[in-house]
Each structure stands twice: as C-alpha cells, then as structure tokens.
Amino acid sequence: MMIASFKSLHFLLGLFVSLKLLALAQEENHFIYHGFTGANLLLSEIAKIHPNGLLELTNTSTQQIGRAFFPFPFQFNTSLFNNSRSLSFSTQFAFSMVPELPTLGGHGMAFTISPSVNFTGAWATQYLGILNSTSNGLSSNHLLAVELDAIRSLDFKDINDNHVGIDVNDLTSIESAPVTYFSGEENENKSLALISGLVMHVWIDYDEVEKLLNVTVAPITRTKPTLPLLSTPLDLSSVMLDSMYVGFSSSTGAVASSHYILGWSFNRGGQAQSLDVSKLPSLPHQRKSRKKSHLRILVPAITAVILLVAISGAAYIIRSKKYEELREDWEQEYGPQRFSYKDLYKATTGFTDRKLVGSGGFGKVYRGVLPSSKMQVAIKKVSHDSIQGTKQFVAEIVSMGRLRHRNLVQLLGYCRRKGELLLVYDYMPNGSLDKLLFRNDTPSLNWVQRYQVLRGVASALIYLHEEWEQVVLHRDVKASNILLDDDFNGRLGDFGLAKFYDRGANPQTTCVVGTVGYIAPEVTRTGRATTSSDVFAFGTFMLEMACGRKPVEPEQSAEKMILVDWVLDSWKIGDILRTGDPRLEGNYVVEEMELVLRLGLLCSFSTPQARPSMRQISQYLDGNASLPEMPLDGASIGLMPVSHEEPGDFTLSFHRSNDYSAHSFSSTDSILSCGR
C-alpha cells in the first residue's frame, strides 16, 4: 500500500515539474514590452531608458553608438516538443528617429541577431555599431541584421538615404528597398521618411520551412499591411548558431539623431504578440531652444555661403582662363582698335565650326555678331607663333585699320592671346570671289559684275600705292583675297602679308611672300616687293577673271597648263578670245574682253619697268586711255629667264610661269619664306 502511494506521489511530482518546465520554456521563448520600465535589458555605450519607459539608443551626440539587447540568448537548437532544430522567429517593434537637423540626421539603427553582445572594435557612422572595416563581410560573424538606414553609404552600395535593408554578415545588404508601406484602401505604396520624427511599426518574420524573411513597415497608427516591403528567400542554417542574442544597435555620424524604441515583442517559435499602441510611452517634447534654432538656420546658411563662394571662385578662374588675353603697356595707344576676347568669343558662340566661313594657310575665318553693337563681323584667327616682331606687326595692323576705301575690306581692330592673333573685319555676305569664279556648284558672275570688280580692285590698289600717307604693298593680290559685298562689289582684303613704307624710301624686306602664280619674277630673285610686283599679281588676277580659271592647273594639257602662256600663245595666233571663260557663253563685250586679256599680258612683263602703274591700268579700264600696242615680233619678244635681266636694260619680254617651279606649290596658298 505504501509503495503504491509513493509511486503515485512520484508520478504527480514529475508531472508538476514537467508542466512547470514547459511553462518556463514557453515564457523564455517570447516576450513583449510596452515601454521598458523595469526591463533588465543589456544596455551599452550611450543607450538609456527614460523614466517613462522610453528606450533611447542614441541622442544628438555625434559619432556615438547605442545598443540594447535582451539579457538572455535564445536557443535555436531544439524545438519545444520534438528536440528538432527550429530557426523560425517573429518580432515587431515601434521606433522613431528624431534628427538633429530637419533634413539630416544620424545613420540609423538595426534589429540584430548575434551570437554575442560583445561588439568590441565596432565603429559608429555607417557601420551602425556592429562591425568595422576589418570584420565586415566575414562568414564567422554569424550576424543577421535588418537595417533602417537614413544615410546613403557608397561603400555599401546603398540605394538611397532612406531605405530598409537585409544584412547577412555584411553591411552591404543582400536586398533593400526605399521605405514604403502598402495601403490597401488606395491599393498603392505610400512613402515614409525614416527621419520624419514620427513613430513607425516594423514586423520581421522568418519562416524556416519556406526559408523566407519578410519585413513590413507602416505608421504606428496603421494595422499591418497585407503586403510586406521586403520578401527575401534566405537560408539561415549556416548563419544561426545554437545560441543567439536579439536586440538593437544604432549609431550617429557627423550629424546625429535621437533613436528611440517605444515597444518590442519577440517569439522564437511562433507569431510575436501584437503591440498595444495605447500602452506605448510618448516621445520627449522637442525643445526648440534659441541656440539650436539659430544653429539650424546658421549651419545651412554658412554652408550655402561657403559653397557659393567656392563655386563663384572656380567659375571666375575658369572664365578668366577662358577669356585670357595678352596685353602689354605699349598697346595702350591702340586701345580703340582693340577688342576683348570675351566679346569675340561670344560673337562666334565659342568659335564653333558652324560659324567657320573659310580657312587658309594663315588661319581660319569665322562669322560673328558683336554682342554690344549687333554688327556682323568676320574674325580671322592667326597663329601667333608664326609672327616675328609682334610690336611692329600690331602697329601695322592698327595702320591697316586706318585705311579707308570703298573697295577695301575694313579692318576694325584686333585682339591678342597667347599663341594667336585675332583680326576683326567687316563681314562680306557674298564671300570670296574665287568660290563664284572657279567652282561649278555656285552661280557664276556675269561679265558686267566681273568688269565692275576689276575696276573696283584697281581703284583700291591706286589708293594703297599713291593716295594714302604711306605706300602700302599688298603682296598677295588674288581672287581668294577679293571679297564681295551685298551688291557684288569687289573689296580687297587679307592684309596678312601687306608691307608699309614711307614715300621716297625703299621697302626694307628681302622675303619672298605671296602665292605661286602671282609672284613677280624679280621678287623670286631679290625678295624685294614693289608696287610693280602688286601690278604683276593684278595682271594674273585679270586673266583669272577673263578666263575663269586659276593661273596654274596641272590637270590641263601642256598647252593650257600655265594660264599666262596659253593667253600669250593664243594672242600670237590672233585668237585671244578663245581663252575667255566658257561659262560666260559669249555674253560679254568683245572690246572689254580683249582689253582685259591684253592688259593682263602687259602687267605680266618680266621687267618691272615695262608694266603699267595701277593708275594707268584704271585709266585703260575706264576707257580714259588707249592700251598701247605690244610688239610681239622678232627679238623684242624674247621669253628669257629672269636671271638674264640686267638693271636698267630690258627687253619687252613676258615671264613664263615655268621659269620657276610652279608645280611644287599650291597655286592658291600664300607663302612666307621668312618673317615679314
């Protein structure tokens, strides 16, 4: 009897102990806190609990960490009933981030599951107080974190400065999303701002069977949305150890936030209990002290001013370089003729290719509109490196600007930069004469227009040779240097090779300059240009106008290759009109055509003294004088080389272009064999 009673007592005692252990086990695997008054949490760094039970992880101190963990680890190695391993868990919490500045705060916080609460060596800022640059990414961390991140960290490839991310052993999230919640009533996602200072609710649920981690966020006033923010397939079997702590870690950086937890529930094996919003502690009243109000205004203002000054300084330096010019003291006397590079840059919209109207051996020409006067101009950029004697050259440029004649392209002024010189001229809307004279894709000038151009250019050369205060040698008279105005009047331009000298003096130059086919033979021998050498070039120009072709055309037959030779040979056989431009189709005044061709030959005499002056040429073209007969018979017409000439004793002989190597140069590009 006693034995039976003892066995019954033993059974009842065992049953009581088992039920008690089961109750304790169930209690240890879940908890719920509405505020944390009396809670025995493990707090570290600057974390603290307010008298009303509010858990404060960090305050507005910079570069700080705050942590709070449940005091006992959870055993994930066995289930409650069948001793099998279970990794499922569920948690929810209410939090708030109150930033130091309205739009900028600390880095954020993370719900963390870790094998230890010892985070020695962990950094604040973007590492959230749980890792550092050395430990980040190690599989030995056995760390799972759900981050609420309010600062974008490029090191971790953050998507923005307001996101939720899932981190496994590494603060580079395996998946993240901007903070939103699904509104069932409106059937769309609504945005939330982590640092709004509002209280928000987070649900985190892991299902070991489905191996799925869901994270859901909503305002504290809303029920749990039907759709999670993140739903991430995840196998935690290699991450979770048998014993793991759960809690929160938070950090601030150069700017801070107060990070608060108002309530928290957790369940290791089932669904976490729902928080009762009415039982949650309230947030502290935000005291807007005069000092902080001033700081919130002054800090952004000072930052903006510093940024504005830096940007303005950089812009000024860039603009100064962009519009930089060369100016020397001796240029002050030329002030009215000098343009600022800034105005010329704006006039051509930065010297873009669409403003380019021509280019040649001495530079490129751009069309522009001066910003102040709205005047159309042509701007020529000349390489400065090719100019010797800059002071003298600029003086000559300014002198050119004082030239005034209706058949000269007016030079308005200049600008000088390092490496280049810019010349500003009147703009001629019909471009250069050679384009209308030699190209088949443009309309050809009729004879009346051509004859008018010849008379105009002749008048301009008389002005340069005889009427201005100094003698001006152009030294590069040719079709491409004649520009046409609105009425197709010819204007002589491009004074890049021009030479000035006083009347009665000899030109001090021994340089061969000009264009092959237009250079007088004596210039090739002595290098000394005169008014007669300009006449020689004008003679070639007259033949161009009458014949509609260039002085040297290698693709022509041997008979026609050299223009002056072909015209001369045609005259000798009494058929000079055959050389006329076929595009005129015979629509010209025969007497004028013959006059221009014969006068062109007369200007091509190899002896300078045999050539007429520009005034005589003008008289012939105007019909105020008769062209003299040119003897073409016997020895008086010897086509002798230039080297056989003797000063003061000459024969009326024409200079054939093949007396110098015409084929080794372009027949259109100007040449300059030395300085100026």
Secondary structure, DSSP 8 states (H G I E B T S, - for coil): -HHHHHHHHHHHHHHHHHHHHHHHHHHHTEEEEES-TT---EEEET-EE-TTS-EEEE-S-SS-EEEEE-SS-EE-SS-TTT------EEEEEEEEEEESBTTB---EEEEEEES-S--TT--SGGGTTT--TTTTT-GGG--EEEEEE-S--GGGT-S-SSEEEEEESSSS-SEEEESEEEETTTTEEEE--GGGS--EEEEEEEETTTTEEEEEEEETTS---SS-SEEEE---TTT--SEEEEEEEEE--SS-EEEEEEEEEEESSS------GGGS---------HHHHHHHHHHHHHHHHHHHHHHHHHHHHHHHHHT-----GGGGGGGGGB--HHHHHHHTTTT-GGGEEEEETTEEEEEEE-TTT--EEEEEEEEGGG-S-HHHHHHHHHHHHT---TTB--EEEEEEETTEEEEEEE--TT-BHHHHHH-TTS----HHHHHHHHHHHHHHHHIIIIISSSEEE----SGGGEEE-TT--EEE---TT-EEE-TTS-------EEETTTS-HHHHHH----HHHHHHHHHHHHHHHHHTS-SB-TTS-TTTSBHHHHHHHHHHTT-GGGGS-GGGTT-S-HHHHHHHHHHHHHHTBSSGGGS--HHHHHHHHHTSS-------SGGGG----GGG-BTTB----B--GGGS-GGGS-SSSEEESS--
